[in-house]
Structure formats: C-alpha cells, structure tokens
Amino acid sequence: MNNLSFLTSVAQNFWFIPMEKVTDFRQFLEGKKVVVTNGCFDLFHFGHLALLNEARRLGDFLWVGINGDRSVKELKGNDRPFFSAWERAAIVGSLKAVDAVTVFSERRATKFLSLVKPVIYVKGADYSSESLYLEEKEVLVECQSQIKFIPLYPGRSTSGIVEMIQKGAMVAEQNKGVKKE
C-alpha cells in the first residue's frame, strides 16, 4: 500500500498536506508562528524524535517536509529509502509534536519552503548557516525566516545505525561456520 488512501486512514492526529495544497493550507495559519523542518526520516530514531520535539517548542505549529522516495535514493544511494514516503509520513505525523506533514518530490526542499514560508526553520546541528543548501537558504532569507540549529542527540544518526547493522550482519556471517565450545 503505497498511496494516499492508506495514509488518510492512519492520519488522524495530523494534517497531511499534498504539495498542491500547501499554499491554501498556509493561509489558514496566518498569524501563527509556523516552524518547519525537513528531511528523509528514513530510519526513524531517538535523534529525530528529540529534534522534532525541540522544534515544536519553538512555535505554534510544526510542519515537516519529507523527501519523496526518488529524492531519498538520489541523496542516500540506491539501497534507500528503507521505507516508502507514505510510511515515513505516517510515522513522523503520528508524533504529538508534529502538526502537518508534506512529502515533496524534489531533491531539495526549496519549493516546499517557498510555499510554506516558515517563521522559523530548524535543522540539526550537523548543518550550519554555511552548509545549508544555497537555494534553500536564499528562499529562507527571502521569507525572512529565522534559522535555528538544534543540538544532535549523541551517537544517533541514520548512517551510524545502518553502519552498526551492517557490521553486525558481517560478524554474524563470519561466525556462521564457527563452532562454539
């Protein structure tokens, strides 16, 4: 089930906003302190949870942009994503801190950001003002968005978790033929 009808059935505590409806929905939030973050959220972990909870504390409404499947593959490699965009949207949207989720198909969140016009834009501290993608940064400056970097939860990143799993699988494979005495 990789379609919107499935998501609608689980999306009871948040708004799923398709890209073509972002501008209309944003009008309903006029006067609210809208906080936005975005990412792949491909293998959800405690670091993601901490970032989203902290982002929510910064404003009235937390809107999360999620990279579509094709853009995750372009950004992370052919073996990704692990979960479809709709599954990732349902997981992220089910969190109490998250008010709305939008899946965008582009490699970068530029179009999404230009439509949402966040009051505050949040990224993890693995980014900096200098390392933000130039086109995204230009849109945020144009929107007069405040940019905040949230400290990372130590030892938690999707890449690190994938590496641990792969190492564990290699050790298990190596130990297959070894007899324990």
C-alpha positions as CSV (number, residue, x, y, z in Angstrom):
1,M,0.0,0.0,0.0
2,N,1.9,3.0,-1.2
3,N,-0.8,5.6,-1.7
4,L,-2.5,8.5,-0.1
5,S,-5.7,6.5,0.8
6,F,-3.6,4.3,3.2
7,L,-2.1,7.4,4.8
8,T,-5.5,9.0,5.2
9,S,-6.6,6.1,7.3
10,V,-3.8,6.4,9.8
11,A,-3.5,10.2,9.7
12,Q,-5.9,11.1,12.5
13,N,-3.8,13.3,14.6
14,F,-2.1,15.4,12.0
15,W,-2.7,17.1,8.7
16,F,-1.2,15.5,5.6
17,I,-0.9,18.4,3.1
18,P,-0.1,17.5,-0.6
19,M,2.3,19.9,-2.3
20,E,-0.5,21.3,-4.5
21,K,-2.5,22.3,-1.3
22,V,0.4,23.8,0.7
23,T,-0.3,27.5,-0.3
24,D,-4.0,27.2,0.5
25,F,-3.3,25.5,3.9
26,R,-0.7,28.1,4.8
27,Q,-3.3,30.8,4.5
28,F,-5.2,29.2,7.4
29,L,-2.1,29.5,9.6
30,E,-1.7,33.3,9.1
31,G,-0.6,34.9,12.3
32,K,0.8,31.6,13.7
33,K,4.4,31.0,14.4
34,V,5.0,28.2,11.9
35,V,8.1,26.1,12.4
36,V,9.4,23.9,9.6
37,T,12.0,21.2,9.3
38,N,12.6,18.7,6.6
39,G,14.5,15.5,5.9
40,C,14.4,11.9,4.8
41,F,13.4,10.4,8.1
42,D,14.2,7.1,6.6
43,L,15.1,5.1,9.7
44,F,13.4,6.9,12.5
45,H,15.4,7.1,15.7
46,F,15.6,9.0,19.0
47,G,17.7,11.8,17.4
48,H,14.8,12.5,15.1
49,L,12.3,12.5,18.0
50,A,14.5,14.9,20.0
51,L,14.8,17.3,17.1
52,L,11.1,17.3,16.3
53,N,10.1,17.8,20.0
54,E,12.6,20.7,20.3
55,A,11.4,22.2,17.0
56,R,7.8,22.1,18.2
57,R,8.7,24.1,21.3
58,L,9.8,27.0,19.2
59,G,6.4,27.9,17.7
60,D,2.7,27.3,17.4
61,F,2.7,24.8,14.5
62,L,5.3,22.3,13.4
63,W,5.2,21.4,9.7
64,V,7.6,18.7,8.5
65,G,8.7,18.2,4.9
66,I,9.6,14.7,3.9
67,N,11.8,13.8,0.9
68,G,10.0,11.6,-1.6
69,D,11.3,8.2,-2.4
70,R,13.2,9.2,-5.6
71,S,14.9,12.1,-3.9
72,V,16.0,9.9,-1.0
73,K,17.5,7.5,-3.5
74,E,19.3,10.4,-5.2
75,L,20.6,11.7,-1.8
76,K,21.4,8.5,0.0
77,G,22.0,5.8,-2.6
78,N,20.2,3.1,-4.5
79,D,19.6,0.9,-1.4
80,R,17.5,3.7,0.2
81,P,14.8,4.5,1.2
82,F,14.1,1.7,3.6
83,F,10.5,2.8,4.0
84,S,8.2,4.5,1.5
85,A,7.4,8.2,1.7
86,W,3.9,7.4,2.9
87,E,5.1,5.2,5.7
88,R,7.7,7.8,6.8
89,A,5.0,10.5,6.6
90,A,2.6,8.4,8.8
91,I,5.4,7.7,11.4
92,V,6.5,11.3,11.6
93,G,3.0,12.6,11.6
94,S,1.9,10.3,14.4
95,L,4.1,12.2,16.8
96,K,2.4,14.5,19.2
97,A,4.8,17.3,18.3
98,V,4.0,17.3,14.6
99,D,1.0,19.2,13.2
100,A,1.4,18.7,9.5
101,V,3.4,16.7,7.0
102,T,4.1,17.2,3.3
103,V,6.0,14.9,1.0
104,F,8.0,16.7,-1.7
105,S,9.5,15.0,-4.7
106,E,12.4,17.4,-5.4
107,R,15.9,16.6,-4.2
108,R,15.9,19.9,-2.2
109,A,13.1,21.4,-0.1
110,T,13.4,24.8,-1.9
111,K,9.9,24.7,-3.4
112,F,8.3,23.4,-0.2
113,L,10.0,26.2,1.8
114,S,9.0,28.9,-0.6
115,L,5.3,27.8,-0.3
116,V,5.2,27.3,3.5
117,K,7.2,30.5,4.3
118,P,8.2,29.4,7.8
119,V,8.7,31.9,10.6
120,I,11.4,29.5,12.0
121,Y,13.3,26.9,10.0
122,V,15.0,24.1,12.0
123,K,17.8,21.7,11.2
124,G,20.1,19.6,13.3
125,A,23.4,20.9,14.3
126,D,25.2,18.7,11.8
127,Y,24.2,21.7,9.5
128,S,25.4,25.3,9.8
129,S,24.5,28.5,8.1
130,E,27.4,27.9,5.8
131,S,26.4,24.3,4.9
132,L,22.7,24.9,4.2
133,Y,22.0,24.4,0.5
134,L,22.3,27.8,-1.1
135,E,18.9,27.7,-2.9
136,E,17.1,26.8,0.3
137,K,19.0,29.4,2.3
138,E,18.1,32.1,-0.3
139,V,14.4,31.2,0.0
140,L,14.6,31.4,3.8
141,V,16.3,34.8,3.6
142,E,13.6,36.0,1.2
143,C,10.9,34.7,3.5
144,Q,12.7,36.4,6.5
145,S,12.7,33.1,8.3
146,Q,14.7,32.7,11.4
147,I,17.1,29.7,11.1
148,K,17.8,27.6,14.2
149,F,20.2,24.6,14.6
150,I,19.2,22.1,17.2
151,P,22.0,20.1,19.0
152,L,22.1,16.5,17.9
153,Y,21.5,13.6,20.2
154,P,24.9,12.0,20.7
155,G,25.5,8.7,18.9
156,R,22.3,8.7,16.8
157,S,22.3,9.1,13.1
158,T,20.6,7.1,10.4
159,S,24.0,6.5,8.7
160,G,25.6,5.4,12.0
161,I,22.7,3.0,12.7
162,V,22.9,1.5,9.2
163,E,26.7,1.0,9.7
164,M,26.2,-0.8,13.0
165,I,23.6,-3.1,11.5
166,Q,25.8,-3.9,8.5
167,K,28.8,-4.6,10.8
168,G,26.6,-6.9,13.0
169,A,25.5,-8.7,9.9
170,M,29.1,-9.2,8.7
171,V,30.1,-10.5,12.1
172,A,27.1,-12.9,12.2
173,E,28.1,-14.1,8.7
174,Q,31.7,-14.7,9.7
175,N,30.6,-16.6,12.8
176,K,28.2,-18.9,11.0
177,G,30.7,-21.6,10.5
178,V,32.5,-21.2,13.8
179,K,31.6,-23.9,16.4
180,K,31.3,-22.7,20.0
181,E,32.9,-24.9,22.6
